Amino acid sequence: MSLNATSGCRHASVRSAQPEDMRAVEELLEQSGLPTTGVEEWLRHFLVADSEGEVVAVAGLELYGASALLRSVAVSPAWRGSGLGRQLVDRLVFEAQQEGVNDIYLLTTTAEHYFPRLGFACITRDDVPKEVQGSVEFTGACPSSAVVMQKKLGKAEAQEETR
């Protein structure tokens, strides 16, 4: 699946992150105030948006059996409002469904009003599977005050939509 976005006269392409993107990914996350711990371990499940060789957006997944953790969603200030964040999240959700994931979780300290537009709802930490709670994000990279959200996929998502 190839995704593209434009901002003004600029163009960005979404692709899988490569090892050589690591430094640019970390820099974008740091600029956005997001943790970088664990990114290198999960980089193969990250997407980047690339504009003329520059990483302008990033998002990643950590897979834990039938659950996943969405993390590190960041868009360069010059590209905010272009739809890149949504494109990255939508593609990761699609890929998670292909992997048999039933639920995607996330932690946020700044975007609790953004993610409901993408199908995420607030839940408590106790509602998160133990495997996901054991992730670096849950055990220390994100503060305990972070909002926890969930998106149900597959059959669970279809059942919610018919209610």
CNS distance restraints for C-alpha pairs under 8 A (distance, minus, plus):
assign (resid   2 and name CA) (resid  13 and name CA) 7.53 0.50 0.50
assign (resid   2 and name CA) (resid  14 and name CA) 6.57 0.50 0.50
assign (resid   2 and name CA) (resid  15 and name CA) 7.35 0.50 0.50
assign (resid   3 and name CA) (resid  13 and name CA) 6.02 0.50 0.50
assign (resid   3 and name CA) (resid  14 and name CA) 5.33 0.50 0.50
assign (resid   3 and name CA) (resid  15 and name CA) 7.95 0.50 0.50
assign (resid   3 and name CA) (resid  87 and name CA) 7.21 0.50 0.50
assign (resid   4 and name CA) (resid  11 and name CA) 7.10 0.50 0.50
assign (resid   4 and name CA) (resid  12 and name CA) 5.58 0.50 0.50
assign (resid   4 and name CA) (resid  13 and name CA) 4.55 0.50 0.50
assign (resid   4 and name CA) (resid  14 and name CA) 6.07 0.50 0.50
assign (resid   5 and name CA) (resid  11 and name CA) 5.79 0.50 0.50
assign (resid   5 and name CA) (resid  12 and name CA) 5.25 0.50 0.50
assign (resid   5 and name CA) (resid  13 and name CA) 6.65 0.50 0.50
assign (resid   5 and name CA) (resid  82 and name CA) 6.84 0.50 0.50
assign (resid   5 and name CA) (resid  83 and name CA) 7.00 0.50 0.50
assign (resid   5 and name CA) (resid  84 and name CA) 6.40 0.50 0.50
assign (resid   6 and name CA) (resid  10 and name CA) 5.38 0.50 0.50
assign (resid   6 and name CA) (resid  11 and name CA) 4.41 0.50 0.50
assign (resid   6 and name CA) (resid  12 and name CA) 6.14 0.50 0.50
assign (resid   6 and name CA) (resid  82 and name CA) 6.60 0.50 0.50
assign (resid   7 and name CA) (resid  11 and name CA) 6.55 0.50 0.50
assign (resid   7 and name CA) (resid  79 and name CA) 6.36 0.50 0.50
assign (resid   7 and name CA) (resid  82 and name CA) 5.68 0.50 0.50
assign (resid  10 and name CA) (resid  51 and name CA) 7.40 0.50 0.50
assign (resid  11 and name CA) (resid  51 and name CA) 5.94 0.50 0.50
assign (resid  11 and name CA) (resid  52 and name CA) 7.95 0.50 0.50
assign (resid  12 and name CA) (resid  49 and name CA) 5.81 0.50 0.50
assign (resid  12 and name CA) (resid  50 and name CA) 5.14 0.50 0.50
assign (resid  12 and name CA) (resid  51 and name CA) 4.34 0.50 0.50
assign (resid  12 and name CA) (resid  52 and name CA) 7.52 0.50 0.50
assign (resid  12 and name CA) (resid  56 and name CA) 7.91 0.50 0.50
assign (resid  13 and name CA) (resid  49 and name CA) 5.29 0.50 0.50
assign (resid  13 and name CA) (resid  50 and name CA) 5.25 0.50 0.50
assign (resid  13 and name CA) (resid  51 and name CA) 6.58 0.50 0.50
assign (resid  14 and name CA) (resid  47 and name CA) 6.74 0.50 0.50
assign (resid  14 and name CA) (resid  48 and name CA) 5.66 0.50 0.50
assign (resid  14 and name CA) (resid  49 and name CA) 4.29 0.50 0.50
assign (resid  14 and name CA) (resid  50 and name CA) 6.33 0.50 0.50
assign (resid  14 and name CA) (resid  88 and name CA) 7.34 0.50 0.50
assign (resid  15 and name CA) (resid  47 and name CA) 5.62 0.50 0.50
assign (resid  15 and name CA) (resid  48 and name CA) 5.62 0.50 0.50
assign (resid  15 and name CA) (resid  49 and name CA) 6.40 0.50 0.50
assign (resid  15 and name CA) (resid  50 and name CA) 7.56 0.50 0.50
assign (resid  16 and name CA) (resid  44 and name CA) 7.33 0.50 0.50
assign (resid  16 and name CA) (resid  45 and name CA) 7.49 0.50 0.50
assign (resid  16 and name CA) (resid  46 and name CA) 6.12 0.50 0.50
assign (resid  16 and name CA) (resid  47 and name CA) 4.48 0.50 0.50
assign (resid  16 and name CA) (resid  48 and name CA) 6.17 0.50 0.50
assign (resid  17 and name CA) (resid  21 and name CA) 6.20 0.50 0.50
assign (resid  17 and name CA) (resid  22 and name CA) 7.94 0.50 0.50
assign (resid  17 and name CA) (resid  43 and name CA) 6.45 0.50 0.50
assign (resid  17 and name CA) (resid  44 and name CA) 6.47 0.50 0.50
assign (resid  17 and name CA) (resid  45 and name CA) 7.60 0.50 0.50
assign (resid  17 and name CA) (resid  46 and name CA) 5.41 0.50 0.50
assign (resid  17 and name CA) (resid  47 and name CA) 5.02 0.50 0.50
assign (resid  17 and name CA) (resid  48 and name CA) 5.55 0.50 0.50
assign (resid  18 and name CA) (resid  22 and name CA) 7.24 0.50 0.50
assign (resid  18 and name CA) (resid  43 and name CA) 7.38 0.50 0.50
assign (resid  18 and name CA) (resid  44 and name CA) 7.17 0.50 0.50
assign (resid  19 and name CA) (resid  43 and name CA) 7.38 0.50 0.50
assign (resid  21 and name CA) (resid  25 and name CA) 6.02 0.50 0.50
assign (resid  21 and name CA) (resid  55 and name CA) 7.59 0.50 0.50
assign (resid  22 and name CA) (resid  26 and name CA) 6.16 0.50 0.50
assign (resid  22 and name CA) (resid  40 and name CA) 7.00 0.50 0.50
assign (resid  22 and name CA) (resid  43 and name CA) 7.69 0.50 0.50
assign (resid  23 and name CA) (resid  27 and name CA) 6.18 0.50 0.50
assign (resid  24 and name CA) (resid  28 and name CA) 6.19 0.50 0.50
assign (resid  24 and name CA) (resid  54 and name CA) 7.85 0.50 0.50
assign (resid  24 and name CA) (resid  55 and name CA) 6.24 0.50 0.50
assign (resid  25 and name CA) (resid  29 and name CA) 6.19 0.50 0.50
assign (resid  25 and name CA) (resid  48 and name CA) 7.98 0.50 0.50
assign (resid  25 and name CA) (resid  55 and name CA) 6.97 0.50 0.50
assign (resid  25 and name CA) (resid  58 and name CA) 6.74 0.50 0.50
assign (resid  26 and name CA) (resid  30 and name CA) 6.04 0.50 0.50
assign (resid  26 and name CA) (resid  36 and name CA) 5.95 0.50 0.50
assign (resid  26 and name CA) (resid  39 and name CA) 7.97 0.50 0.50
assign (resid  27 and name CA) (resid  31 and name CA) 6.11 0.50 0.50
assign (resid  28 and name CA) (resid  32 and name CA) 6.21 0.50 0.50
assign (resid  28 and name CA) (resid  55 and name CA) 7.89 0.50 0.50
assign (resid  28 and name CA) (resid  56 and name CA) 7.64 0.50 0.50
assign (resid  28 and name CA) (resid  57 and name CA) 7.58 0.50 0.50
assign (resid  28 and name CA) (resid  58 and name CA) 7.90 0.50 0.50
assign (resid  28 and name CA) (resid  74 and name CA) 6.93 0.50 0.50
assign (resid  28 and name CA) (resid  75 and name CA) 7.63 0.50 0.50
assign (resid  28 and name CA) (resid  76 and name CA) 6.88 0.50 0.50
assign (resid  29 and name CA) (resid  33 and name CA) 6.20 0.50 0.50
assign (resid  29 and name CA) (resid  34 and name CA) 4.99 0.50 0.50
assign (resid  29 and name CA) (resid  35 and name CA) 6.66 0.50 0.50
assign (resid  29 and name CA) (resid  36 and name CA) 6.61 0.50 0.50
assign (resid  29 and name CA) (resid  72 and name CA) 6.69 0.50 0.50
assign (resid  29 and name CA) (resid  74 and name CA) 6.30 0.50 0.50
assign (resid  30 and name CA) (resid  34 and name CA) 5.64 0.50 0.50
assign (resid  30 and name CA) (resid  35 and name CA) 6.85 0.50 0.50
assign (resid  30 and name CA) (resid  36 and name CA) 7.20 0.50 0.50
assign (resid  32 and name CA) (resid  74 and name CA) 6.44 0.50 0.50
assign (resid  32 and name CA) (resid  75 and name CA) 7.93 0.50 0.50
assign (resid  32 and name CA) (resid  76 and name CA) 7.98 0.50 0.50
assign (resid  34 and name CA) (resid  72 and name CA) 6.55 0.50 0.50
assign (resid  35 and name CA) (resid  72 and name CA) 7.47 0.50 0.50
assign (resid  35 and name CA) (resid 141 and name CA) 5.94 0.50 0.50
assign (resid  35 and name CA) (resid 142 and name CA) 7.20 0.50 0.50
assign (resid  36 and name CA) (resid  72 and name CA) 7.93 0.50 0.50
assign (resid  37 and name CA) (resid 136 and name CA) 7.09 0.50 0.50
assign (resid  37 and name CA) (resid 137 and name CA) 7.97 0.50 0.50
assign (resid  37 and name CA) (resid 141 and name CA) 6.68 0.50 0.50
assign (resid  38 and name CA) (resid  42 and name CA) 6.57 0.50 0.50
assign (resid  38 and name CA) (resid 136 and name CA) 6.53 0.50 0.50
assign (resid  39 and name CA) (resid  43 and name CA) 5.64 0.50 0.50
assign (resid  42 and name CA) (resid  46 and name CA) 7.01 0.50 0.50
assign (resid  42 and name CA) (resid  60 and name CA) 7.57 0.50 0.50
assign (resid  42 and name CA) (resid  61 and name CA) 7.24 0.50 0.50
assign (resid  42 and name CA) (resid  62 and name CA) 6.25 0.50 0.50
assign (resid  43 and name CA) (resid  60 and name CA) 7.30 0.50 0.50
assign (resid  45 and name CA) (resid  60 and name CA) 5.71 0.50 0.50
assign (resid  45 and name CA) (resid  61 and name CA) 5.49 0.50 0.50
assign (resid  45 and name CA) (resid  62 and name CA) 6.95 0.50 0.50
assign (resid  46 and name CA) (resid  58 and name CA) 7.08 0.50 0.50
assign (resid  46 and name CA) (resid  59 and name CA) 5.65 0.50 0.50
assign (resid  46 and name CA) (resid  60 and name CA) 3.94 0.50 0.50
assign (resid  46 and name CA) (resid  61 and name CA) 6.27 0.50 0.50
assign (resid  47 and name CA) (resid  58 and name CA) 5.70 0.50 0.50
assign (resid  47 and name CA) (resid  59 and name CA) 5.52 0.50 0.50
assign (resid  47 and name CA) (resid  60 and name CA) 6.16 0.50 0.50
assign (resid  47 and name CA) (resid  88 and name CA) 6.65 0.50 0.50
assign (resid  47 and name CA) (resid  92 and name CA) 7.85 0.50 0.50
assign (resid  48 and name CA) (resid  55 and name CA) 6.29 0.50 0.50
assign (resid  48 and name CA) (resid  56 and name CA) 7.37 0.50 0.50
assign (resid  48 and name CA) (resid  57 and name CA) 5.53 0.50 0.50
assign (resid  48 and name CA) (resid  58 and name CA) 4.41 0.50 0.50
assign (resid  48 and name CA) (resid  59 and name CA) 6.68 0.50 0.50
assign (resid  48 and name CA) (resid  88 and name CA) 7.61 0.50 0.50
assign (resid  49 and name CA) (resid  55 and name CA) 5.73 0.50 0.50
assign (resid  49 and name CA) (resid  56 and name CA) 5.60 0.50 0.50
assign (resid  49 and name CA) (resid  57 and name CA) 4.93 0.50 0.50
assign (resid  49 and name CA) (resid  58 and name CA) 6.35 0.50 0.50
assign (resid  49 and name CA) (resid  84 and name CA) 7.25 0.50 0.50
assign (resid  49 and name CA) (resid  88 and name CA) 7.91 0.50 0.50
assign (resid  50 and name CA) (resid  54 and name CA) 5.34 0.50 0.50
assign (resid  50 and name CA) (resid  55 and name CA) 4.63 0.50 0.50
assign (resid  50 and name CA) (resid  56 and name CA) 5.88 0.50 0.50
assign (resid  50 and name CA) (resid  57 and name CA) 7.37 0.50 0.50
assign (resid  51 and name CA) (resid  55 and name CA) 6.52 0.50 0.50
assign (resid  51 and name CA) (resid  56 and name CA) 6.62 0.50 0.50
assign (resid  56 and name CA) (resid  75 and name CA) 5.95 0.50 0.50
assign (resid  56 and name CA) (resid  76 and name CA) 5.11 0.50 0.50
assign (resid  56 and name CA) (resid  79 and name CA) 6.95 0.50 0.50
assign (resid  57 and name CA) (resid  73 and name CA) 7.52 0.50 0.50
assign (resid  57 and name CA) (resid  74 and name CA) 5.51 0.50 0.50
assign (resid  57 and name CA) (resid  75 and name CA) 4.18 0.50 0.50
assign (resid  57 and name CA) (resid  76 and name CA) 5.96 0.50 0.50
assign (resid  57 and name CA) (resid  79 and name CA) 7.95 0.50 0.50
assign (resid  57 and name CA) (resid  84 and name CA) 6.83 0.50 0.50
assign (resid  57 and name CA) (resid  85 and name CA) 6.94 0.50 0.50
assign (resid  58 and name CA) (resid  72 and name CA) 6.70 0.50 0.50
assign (resid  58 and name CA) (resid  73 and name CA) 5.57 0.50 0.50
assign (resid  58 and name CA) (resid  74 and name CA) 5.36 0.50 0.50
assign (resid  58 and name CA) (resid  75 and name CA) 6.55 0.50 0.50
assign (resid  58 and name CA) (resid  85 and name CA) 7.69 0.50 0.50
assign (resid  58 and name CA) (resid  88 and name CA) 7.24 0.50 0.50
assign (resid  59 and name CA) (resid  70 and name CA) 7.47 0.50 0.50
assign (resid  59 and name CA) (resid  71 and name CA) 6.21 0.50 0.50
assign (resid  59 and name CA) (resid  72 and name CA) 5.05 0.50 0.50
assign (resid  59 and name CA) (resid  73 and name CA) 4.16 0.50 0.50
assign (resid  59 and name CA) (resid  74 and name CA) 6.52 0.50 0.50
assign (resid  59 and name CA) (resid  85 and name CA) 7.73 0.50 0.50
assign (resid  59 and name CA) (resid  88 and name CA) 6.17 0.50 0.50
assign (resid  59 and name CA) (resid  89 and name CA) 6.85 0.50 0.50
assign (resid  59 and name CA) (resid  92 and name CA) 7.98 0.50 0.50
assign (resid  60 and name CA) (resid  70 and name CA) 5.90 0.50 0.50
assign (resid  60 and name CA) (resid  71 and name CA) 5.25 0.50 0.50
assign (resid  60 and name CA) (resid  72 and name CA) 5.87 0.50 0.50
assign (resid  60 and name CA) (resid  73 and name CA) 6.91 0.50 0.50
assign (resid  60 and name CA) (resid  92 and name CA) 7.34 0.50 0.50
assign (resid  61 and name CA) (resid  68 and name CA) 6.37 0.50 0.50
assign (resid  61 and name CA) (resid  69 and name CA) 5.47 0.50 0.50
assign (resid  61 and name CA) (resid  70 and name CA) 4.72 0.50 0.50
assign (resid  61 and name CA) (resid  71 and name CA) 5.99 0.50 0.50
assign (resid  61 and name CA) (resid  92 and name CA) 7.06 0.50 0.50
assign (resid  62 and name CA) (resid  68 and name CA) 5.45 0.50 0.50
assign (resid  62 and name CA) (resid  69 and name CA) 4.99 0.50 0.50
assign (resid  62 and name CA) (resid  70 and name CA) 6.65 0.50 0.50
assign (resid  62 and name CA) (resid  71 and name CA) 7.62 0.50 0.50
assign (resid  63 and name CA) (resid  67 and name CA) 6.28 0.50 0.50
assign (resid  63 and name CA) (resid  68 and name CA) 4.45 0.50 0.50
assign (resid  63 and name CA) (resid  69 and name CA) 6.55 0.50 0.50
assign (resid  64 and name CA) (resid  68 and name CA) 5.47 0.50 0.50
assign (resid  64 and name CA) (resid  69 and name CA) 7.83 0.50 0.50
assign (resid  64 and name CA) (resid 131 and name CA) 6.14 0.50 0.50
assign (resid  64 and name CA) (resid 132 and name CA) 6.37 0.50 0.50
assign (resid  65 and name CA) (resid 101 and name CA) 7.06 0.50 0.50
assign (resid  66 and name CA) (resid 100 and name CA) 6.24 0.50 0.50
assign (resid  66 and name CA) (resid 101 and name CA) 4.31 0.50 0.50
assign (resid  66 and name CA) (resid 102 and name CA) 5.38 0.50 0.50
assign (resid  66 and name CA) (resid 103 and name CA) 6.93 0.50 0.50
assign (resid  67 and name CA) (resid 101 and name CA) 5.24 0.50 0.50
assign (resid  67 and name CA) (resid 102 and name CA) 5.84 0.50 0.50
assign (resid  67 and name CA) (resid 103 and name CA) 4.97 0.50 0.50
assign (resid  67 and name CA) (resid 104 and name CA) 5.82 0.50 0.50
assign (resid  67 and name CA) (resid 105 and name CA) 7.65 0.50 0.50
assign (resid  67 and name CA) (resid 129 and name CA) 7.67 0.50 0.50
assign (resid  67 and name CA) (resid 132 and name CA) 7.30 0.50 0.50
assign (resid  68 and name CA) (resid  96 and name CA) 7.44 0.50 0.50
assign (resid  68 and name CA) (resid 101 and name CA) 6.66 0.50 0.50
assign (resid  68 and name CA) (resid 103 and name CA) 6.39 0.50 0.50
assign (resid  68 and name CA) (resid 104 and name CA) 4.70 0.50 0.50
assign (resid  68 and name CA) (resid 105 and name CA) 6.20 0.50 0.50
assign (resid  68 and name CA) (resid 132 and name CA) 7.12 0.50 0.50
assign (resid  69 and name CA) (resid 104 and name CA) 5.54 0.50 0.50
assign (resid  69 and name CA) (resid 105 and name CA) 4.79 0.50 0.50
assign (resid  69 and name CA) (resid 106 and name CA) 5.59 0.50 0.50
assign (resid  69 and name CA) (resid 132 and name CA) 6.74 0.50 0.50
assign (resid  70 and name CA) (resid 104 and name CA) 6.44 0.50 0.50
assign (resid  70 and name CA) (resid 105 and name CA) 5.98 0.50 0.50
assign (resid  70 and name CA) (resid 106 and name CA) 5.13 0.50 0.50
assign (resid  71 and name CA) (resid 106 and name CA) 6.35 0.50 0.50
assign (resid  71 and name CA) (resid 107 and name CA) 7.52 0.50 0.50
assign (resid  73 and name CA) (resid  85 and name CA) 6.79 0.50 0.50
assign (resid  73 and name CA) (resid  89 and name CA) 7.79 0.50 0.50
assign (resid  74 and name CA) (resid  85 and name CA) 7.01 0.50 0.50
assign (resid  75 and name CA) (resid  79 and name CA) 6.29 0.50 0.50
assign (resid  75 and name CA) (resid  80 and name CA) 5.91 0.50 0.50
assign (resid  75 and name CA) (resid  84 and name CA) 7.23 0.50 0.50
assign (resid  75 and name CA) (resid  85 and name CA) 6.33 0.50 0.50
assign (resid  76 and name CA) (resid  80 and name CA) 6.39 0.50 0.50
assign (resid  79 and name CA) (resid  84 and name CA) 7.51 0.50 0.50
assign (resid  80 and name CA) (resid  84 and name CA) 7.57 0.50 0.50
assign (resid  80 and name CA) (resid  85 and name CA) 7.89 0.50 0.50
assign (resid  83 and name CA) (resid  87 and name CA) 6.20 0.50 0.50
assign (resid  84 and name CA) (resid  88 and name CA) 6.16 0.50 0.50
assign (resid  85 and name CA) (resid  89 and name CA) 6.25 0.50 0.50
assign (resid  86 and name CA) (resid  90 and name CA) 5.92 0.50 0.50
assign (resid  86 and name CA) (resid 118 and name CA) 7.47 0.50 0.50
assign (resid  87 and name CA) (resid  91 and name CA) 6.11 0.50 0.50
assign (resid  88 and name CA) (resid  92 and name CA) 6.20 0.50 0.50
assign (resid  89 and name CA) (resid  93 and name CA) 6.09 0.50 0.50
assign (resid  90 and name CA) (resid  94 and name CA) 6.22 0.50 0.50
assign (resid  90 and name CA) (resid 118 and name CA) 7.94 0.50 0.50
assign (resid  91 and name CA) (resid  95 and name CA) 6.16 0.50 0.50
assign (resid  92 and name CA) (resid  96 and name CA) 6.00 0.50 0.50
assign (resid  93 and name CA) (resid  97 and name CA) 6.24 0.50 0.50
assign (resid  93 and name CA) (resid 104 and name CA) 7.86 0.50 0.50
assign (resid  94 and name CA) (resid  98 and name CA) 6.40 0.50 0.50
assign (resid  95 and name CA) (resid  99 and name CA) 6.37 0.50 0.50
assign (resid  96 and name CA) (resid 100 and name CA) 6.47 0.50 0.50
assign (resid  96 and name CA) (resid 101 and name CA) 5.28 0.50 0.50
assign (resid  97 and name CA) (resid 101 and name CA) 5.26 0.50 0.50
assign (resid  97 and name CA) (resid 102 and name CA) 7.16 0.50 0.50
assign (resid  97 and name CA) (resid 153 and name CA) 6.72 0.50 0.50
assign (resid  97 and name CA) (resid 154 and name CA) 6.64 0.50 0.50
assign (resid 101 and name CA) (resid 153 and name CA) 7.02 0.50 0.50
assign (resid 101 and name CA) (resid 154 and name CA) 7.84 0.50 0.50
assign (resid 102 and name CA) (resid 152 and name CA) 6.01 0.50 0.50
assign (resid 102 and name CA) (resid 153 and name CA) 4.84 0.50 0.50
assign (resid 102 and name CA) (resid 154 and name CA) 6.02 0.50 0.50
assign (resid 102 and name CA) (resid 155 and name CA) 7.81 0.50 0.50
assign (resid 102 and name CA) (resid 156 and name CA) 7.13 0.50 0.50
assign (resid 103 and name CA) (resid 150 and name CA) 6.67 0.50 0.50
assign (resid 103 and name CA) (resid 151 and name CA) 5.65 0.50 0.50
assign (resid 103 and name CA) (resid 152 and name CA) 4.53 0.50 0.50
assign (resid 103 and name CA) (resid 153 and name CA) 5.53 0.50 0.50
assign (resid 104 and name CA) (resid 150 and name CA) 5.57 0.50 0.50
assign (resid 104 and name CA) (resid 151 and name CA) 5.15 0.50 0.50
assign (resid 104 and name CA) (resid 152 and name CA) 6.53 0.50 0.50
assign (resid 104 and name CA) (resid 153 and name CA) 7.57 0.50 0.50
assign (resid 105 and name CA) (resid 128 and name CA) 7.49 0.50 0.50
assign (resid 105 and name CA) (resid 148 and name CA) 7.12 0.50 0.50
assign (resid 105 and name CA) (resid 149 and name CA) 5.53 0.50 0.50
assign (resid 105 and name CA) (resid 150 and name CA) 4.42 0.50 0.50
assign (resid 105 and name CA) (resid 151 and name CA) 6.47 0.50 0.50
assign (resid 106 and name CA) (resid 148 and name CA) 5.79 0.50 0.50
assign (resid 106 and name CA) (resid 149 and name CA) 5.29 0.50 0.50
assign (resid 106 and name CA) (resid 150 and name CA) 6.55 0.50 0.50
assign (resid 107 and name CA) (resid 137 and name CA) 7.69 0.50 0.50
assign (resid 107 and name CA) (resid 138 and name CA) 7.91 0.50 0.50
assign (resid 107 and name CA) (resid 142 and name CA) 7.23 0.50 0.50
assign (resid 107 and name CA) (resid 146 and name CA) 5.70 0.50 0.50
assign (resid 107 and name CA) (resid 147 and name CA) 5.49 0.50 0.50
assign (resid 107 and name CA) (resid 148 and name CA) 4.73 0.50 0.50
assign (resid 107 and name CA) (resid 149 and name CA) 6.45 0.50 0.50
assign (resid 108 and name CA) (resid 112 and name CA) 6.28 0.50 0.50
assign (resid 108 and name CA) (resid 142 and name CA) 7.94 0.50 0.50
assign (resid 108 and name CA) (resid 146 and name CA) 5.19 0.50 0.50
assign (resid 108 and name CA) (resid 147 and name CA) 5.21 0.50 0.50
assign (resid 108 and name CA) (resid 148 and name CA) 6.73 0.50 0.50
assign (resid 109 and name CA) (resid 145 and name CA) 7.45 0.50 0.50
assign (resid 109 and name CA) (resid 146 and name CA) 4.81 0.50 0.50
assign (resid 109 and name CA) (resid 147 and name CA) 6.14 0.50 0.50
assign (resid 111 and name CA) (resid 115 and name CA) 6.50 0.50 0.50
assign (resid 112 and name CA) (resid 116 and name CA) 7.30 0.50 0.50
assign (resid 112 and name CA) (resid 147 and name CA) 6.70 0.50 0.50
assign (resid 113 and name CA) (resid 117 and name CA) 7.90 0.50 0.50
assign (resid 114 and name CA) (resid 118 and name CA) 7.52 0.50 0.50
assign (resid 115 and name CA) (resid 119 and name CA) 6.71 0.50 0.50
assign (resid 115 and name CA) (resid 120 and name CA) 5.47 0.50 0.50
assign (resid 115 and name CA) (resid 121 and name CA) 7.70 0.50 0.50
assign (resid 116 and name CA) (resid 120 and name CA) 4.57 0.50 0.50
assign (resid 116 and name CA) (resid 121 and name CA) 5.78 0.50 0.50
assign (resid 119 and name CA) (resid 151 and name CA) 5.85 0.50 0.50
assign (resid 120 and name CA) (resid 149 and name CA) 5.79 0.50 0.50
assign (resid 120 and name CA) (resid 150 and name CA) 5.11 0.50 0.50
assign (resid 120 and name CA) (resid 151 and name CA) 4.54 0.50 0.50
assign (resid 120 and name CA) (resid 152 and name CA) 7.96 0.50 0.50
assign (resid 121 and name CA) (resid 149 and name CA) 5.13 0.50 0.50
assign (resid 121 and name CA) (resid 150 and name CA) 5.40 0.50 0.50
assign (resid 121 and name CA) (resid 151 and name CA) 6.55 0.50 0.50
assign (resid 122 and name CA) (resid 147 and name CA) 7.05 0.50 0.50
assign (resid 122 and name CA) (resid 148 and name CA) 5.77 0.50 0.50
assign (resid 122 and name CA) (resid 149 and name CA) 4.30 0.50 0.50
assign (resid 122 and name CA) (resid 150 and name CA) 6.48 0.50 0.50
assign (resid 123 and name CA) (resid 127 and name CA) 6.51 0.50 0.50
assign (resid 123 and name CA) (resid 148 and name CA) 5.68 0.50 0.50
assign (resid 123 and name CA) (resid 149 and name CA) 5.43 0.50 0.50
assign (resid 123 and name CA) (resid 150 and name CA) 6.67 0.50 0.50
assign (resid 124 and name CA) (resid 128 and name CA) 7.29 0.50 0.50
assign (resid 124 and name CA) (resid 148 and name CA) 6.18 0.50 0.50
assign (resid 124 and name CA) (resid 149 and name CA) 7.89 0.50 0.50
assign (resid 125 and name CA) (resid 133 and name CA) 7.78 0.50 0.50
assign (resid 125 and name CA) (resid 148 and name CA) 6.36 0.50 0.50
assign (resid 128 and name CA) (resid 132 and name CA) 6.63 0.50 0.50
assign (resid 128 and name CA) (resid 133 and name CA) 6.42 0.50 0.50
assign (resid 129 and name CA) (resid 133 and name CA) 6.28 0.50 0.50
assign (resid 130 and name CA) (resid 134 and name CA) 6.19 0.50 0.50
assign (resid 131 and name CA) (resid 135 and name CA) 7.04 0.50 0.50
assign (resid 132 and name CA) (resid 138 and name CA) 7.43 0.50 0.50
assign (resid 133 and name CA) (resid 138 and name CA) 5.31 0.50 0.50
assign (resid 133 and name CA) (resid 139 and name CA) 6.95 0.50 0.50
assign (resid 134 and name CA) (resid 138 and name CA) 6.36 0.50 0.50
assign (resid 134 and name CA) (resid 139 and name CA) 6.18 0.50 0.50
assign (resid 135 and name CA) (resid 139 and name CA) 6.12 0.50 0.50
assign (resid 136 and name CA) (resid 140 and name CA) 6.02 0.50 0.50
assign (resid 136 and name CA) (resid 141 and name CA) 5.82 0.50 0.50
assign (resid 137 and name CA) (resid 141 and name CA) 4.57 0.50 0.50
assign (resid 137 and name CA) (resid 142 and name CA) 5.28 0.50 0.50
assign (resid 138 and name CA) (resid 142 and name CA) 6.25 0.50 0.50
assign (resid 138 and name CA) (resid 144 and name CA) 7.84 0.50 0.50
assign (resid 140 and name CA) (resid 144 and name CA) 7.94 0.50 0.50
assign (resid 142 and name CA) (resid 146 and name CA) 6.63 0.50 0.50
assign (resid 151 and name CA) (resid 157 and name CA) 7.87 0.50 0.50
assign (resid 152 and name CA) (resid 156 and name CA) 5.71 0.50 0.50
assign (resid 152 and name CA) (resid 157 and name CA) 4.95 0.50 0.50
assign (resid 153 and name CA) (resid 157 and name CA) 4.60 0.50 0.50
assign (resid 153 and name CA) (resid 158 and name CA) 7.58 0.50 0.50
assign (resid 154 and name CA) (resid 158 and name CA) 6.31 0.50 0.50
assign (resid 155 and name CA) (resid 159 and name CA) 6.13 0.50 0.50
assign (resid 156 and name CA) (resid 160 and name CA) 6.31 0.50 0.50
assign (resid 157 and name CA) (resid 161 and name CA) 6.31 0.50 0.50
assign (resid 158 and name CA) (resid 162 and name CA) 6.47 0.50 0.50
assign (resid 159 and name CA) (resid 163 and name CA) 6.72 0.50 0.50
